[in-house]
Amino acid sequence: MRQLTRTLWSALRPRTIGRTMRYLSLAARFPQLRGRFVATGRACEISIARSASVSIGSRVRLLRFSTLHVHERAELSVGDGVSFSPGCTVCVHERVEIGAGSTFGEGVSIHDEDHVHEPFDVPLAMRGFVTAPVIIGRNVWVGAKATILEGVTIGDDAVIGAGAVVTRDIPARAVAVGVPARVIRRAALSAASRDAA
């Protein structure tokens, strides 16, 4: 009885009610959103085109002031337990996949598109975009204010340093920092992981 009382009390807290209402509003506005409960913070900007495909796992958190834009015919897949800290931006024109358990620091930006750079005599806004899928593995940790650009694959258990700009693939269990991001070392496997392999 005590456990039931605690569960009911925690479900009725104003913060929990607010999150539930934001999720229900999100599910009503975007019927193409497939997945379980998504905790969204205040002042999140979310837009999903009608022809987009969005799949979100359980226990996904999109904290305050984060932005999620999924454009026409684009695909977004987010695994279980992914956490976006405040101020993150995910912009999908083609395809973005994020593996389970990945964590993104404040102000991280993920884009699968870039502006066409030439011809220079045409205004930038009229040149269009170049797109390429972004694939982020499981348990990836991306530091604050890092930027992940189009066509990049980041392997499982990788770490991207704060402020890095990822313009090329990062292998699994690598630590990458800088502009553009470079691998500075490989993370070692724990004894339990080595025994299982």
C-alpha positions as CSV (number, residue, x, y, z in Angstrom):
1,M,0.0,0.0,0.0
2,R,2.8,2.4,0.8
3,Q,4.5,1.8,-2.6
4,L,1.2,2.5,-4.3
5,T,0.8,5.7,-2.4
6,R,4.3,6.8,-3.3
7,T,3.7,6.0,-7.0
8,L,0.4,7.9,-7.1
9,W,1.9,10.8,-5.2
10,S,4.9,11.1,-7.6
11,A,2.6,10.9,-10.6
12,L,0.5,13.8,-9.3
13,R,3.5,16.1,-8.7
14,P,3.2,19.4,-10.8
15,R,6.4,18.6,-12.6
16,T,5.2,15.1,-13.6
17,I,1.8,16.5,-14.7
18,G,3.5,19.2,-16.8
19,R,5.7,16.6,-18.6
20,T,2.7,14.4,-19.2
21,M,0.7,17.2,-20.6
22,R,3.5,18.3,-22.9
23,Y,3.9,14.7,-24.1
24,L,0.1,14.4,-24.8
25,S,0.2,17.7,-26.7
26,L,3.2,16.5,-28.7
27,A,1.5,13.1,-29.6
28,A,-1.7,14.9,-30.6
29,R,0.1,17.4,-32.8
30,F,2.4,14.8,-34.5
31,P,0.6,11.5,-35.2
32,Q,3.6,10.3,-37.2
33,L,5.6,10.3,-34.0
34,R,6.1,6.6,-33.1
35,G,7.5,5.6,-29.7
36,R,7.0,5.7,-26.0
37,F,6.9,8.6,-23.5
38,V,9.2,11.4,-24.3
39,A,10.0,13.9,-21.5
40,T,10.2,17.4,-23.0
41,G,11.3,20.4,-21.1
42,R,9.7,23.9,-21.2
43,A,10.2,26.1,-24.3
44,C,11.2,23.2,-26.6
45,E,10.6,23.9,-30.3
46,I,9.4,20.8,-32.1
47,S,8.3,20.6,-35.8
48,I,7.8,17.3,-37.6
49,A,6.6,17.3,-41.3
50,R,3.6,15.2,-42.1
51,S,5.7,12.9,-44.5
52,A,8.5,12.5,-41.9
53,S,9.2,9.3,-40.1
54,V,10.1,9.6,-36.4
55,S,10.8,6.7,-34.0
56,I,11.6,7.4,-30.4
57,G,12.5,4.9,-27.7
58,S,11.6,4.9,-24.0
59,R,13.0,7.2,-21.4
60,V,14.1,9.8,-23.9
61,R,14.6,13.3,-22.5
62,L,14.6,16.5,-24.5
63,L,15.3,19.3,-22.0
64,R,14.3,22.9,-22.0
65,F,15.1,25.3,-25.0
66,S,16.0,22.3,-27.2
67,T,15.0,22.3,-30.9
68,L,13.9,19.3,-33.0
69,H,13.1,19.9,-36.7
70,V,12.3,16.9,-39.0
71,H,11.7,18.0,-42.5
72,E,9.6,16.4,-45.4
73,R,10.5,12.7,-46.1
74,A,13.2,12.8,-43.4
75,E,13.8,10.0,-40.9
76,L,14.7,10.3,-37.2
77,S,15.4,7.3,-35.0
78,V,16.3,7.8,-31.3
79,G,17.1,4.8,-29.1
80,D,16.1,4.1,-25.5
81,G,17.5,6.3,-22.7
82,V,18.9,9.1,-24.9
83,S,19.3,12.4,-23.1
84,F,19.5,15.9,-24.7
85,S,20.6,18.6,-22.3
86,P,19.2,22.1,-22.5
87,G,19.7,24.0,-25.8
88,C,20.4,21.1,-28.1
89,T,19.4,21.3,-31.8
90,V,18.6,18.3,-34.0
91,C,17.8,19.2,-37.7
92,V,16.9,16.3,-40.0
93,H,16.6,16.7,-43.8
94,E,17.5,13.1,-44.7
95,R,18.2,10.7,-41.8
96,V,19.6,10.8,-38.3
97,E,20.0,7.7,-36.1
98,I,21.0,7.9,-32.5
99,G,21.8,4.8,-30.5
100,A,20.4,3.9,-27.1
101,G,22.0,5.4,-24.0
102,S,23.7,8.4,-25.8
103,T,24.0,11.7,-23.9
104,F,24.3,15.2,-25.4
105,G,25.7,18.1,-23.4
106,E,24.3,21.7,-23.4
107,G,24.0,23.3,-26.8
108,V,25.0,20.3,-29.0
109,S,24.0,20.7,-32.6
110,I,23.3,17.8,-35.0
111,H,22.7,18.6,-38.7
112,D,22.5,16.1,-41.6
113,E,22.5,19.0,-44.1
114,D,24.8,21.8,-45.3
115,H,24.2,24.7,-47.7
116,V,25.5,24.3,-51.2
117,H,28.6,26.5,-51.4
118,E,28.8,27.3,-55.1
119,P,28.0,29.2,-57.4
120,F,28.9,32.3,-55.5
121,D,26.8,34.6,-57.8
122,V,23.6,32.9,-56.5
123,P,22.4,34.1,-53.0
124,L,23.1,31.4,-50.3
125,A,19.4,31.0,-49.4
126,M,18.6,30.0,-53.0
127,R,21.4,27.4,-53.4
128,G,19.7,24.6,-51.5
129,F,21.2,21.9,-49.3
130,V,23.5,19.0,-49.5
131,T,22.4,16.1,-47.2
132,A,23.9,12.9,-45.9
133,P,22.8,10.6,-43.1
134,V,24.2,11.0,-39.6
135,I,24.6,7.8,-37.5
136,I,25.5,8.0,-33.8
137,G,26.2,4.7,-32.0
138,R,25.1,3.5,-28.6
139,N,26.4,5.1,-25.4
140,V,28.0,8.0,-27.1
141,W,28.8,11.0,-25.0
142,V,28.9,14.4,-26.8
143,G,30.3,17.3,-24.8
144,A,28.7,20.8,-24.6
145,K,28.4,22.9,-27.7
146,A,29.8,20.3,-30.0
147,T,28.5,20.2,-33.6
148,I,28.0,17.1,-35.7
149,L,27.7,17.6,-39.4
150,E,26.3,15.7,-42.4
151,G,27.6,12.3,-43.5
152,V,29.2,11.5,-40.1
153,T,29.2,8.1,-38.4
154,I,30.2,8.0,-34.7
155,G,30.9,4.5,-33.3
156,D,29.6,3.0,-30.1
157,D,31.0,4.2,-26.8
158,A,32.8,7.2,-28.4
159,V,33.4,10.5,-26.6
160,I,33.3,13.8,-28.4
161,G,34.9,16.7,-26.5
162,A,33.1,20.0,-25.7
163,G,33.2,22.5,-28.6
164,A,34.3,19.9,-31.2
165,V,33.1,20.1,-34.8
166,V,32.7,16.5,-36.2
167,T,33.2,16.5,-39.9
168,R,34.4,12.9,-40.5
169,D,33.7,9.5,-39.0
170,I,34.8,8.7,-35.5
171,P,35.5,5.0,-34.6
172,A,34.0,3.1,-31.7
173,R,35.5,3.8,-28.2
174,A,37.5,6.8,-29.5
175,V,37.9,10.1,-27.8
176,A,37.8,13.0,-30.3
177,V,38.3,16.7,-29.7
178,G,39.0,19.9,-31.6
179,V,38.0,21.8,-34.8
180,P,37.7,19.7,-36.9
181,A,37.5,16.8,-34.4
182,R,40.4,14.4,-34.3
183,V,40.8,11.2,-32.5
184,I,43.3,11.7,-29.6
185,R,43.0,8.2,-28.0
186,R,41.0,5.0,-27.8
187,A,39.2,4.2,-24.6
188,A,40.2,0.9,-23.0
189,L,37.7,-1.9,-22.5
190,S,36.8,-2.8,-18.9
191,A,37.9,-6.2,-17.5
192,A,34.3,-7.4,-17.7
193,S,34.0,-6.4,-21.4
194,R,37.3,-8.1,-22.3
195,D,36.2,-11.3,-20.6
196,A,32.9,-11.3,-22.5
197,A,34.6,-10.8,-25.8
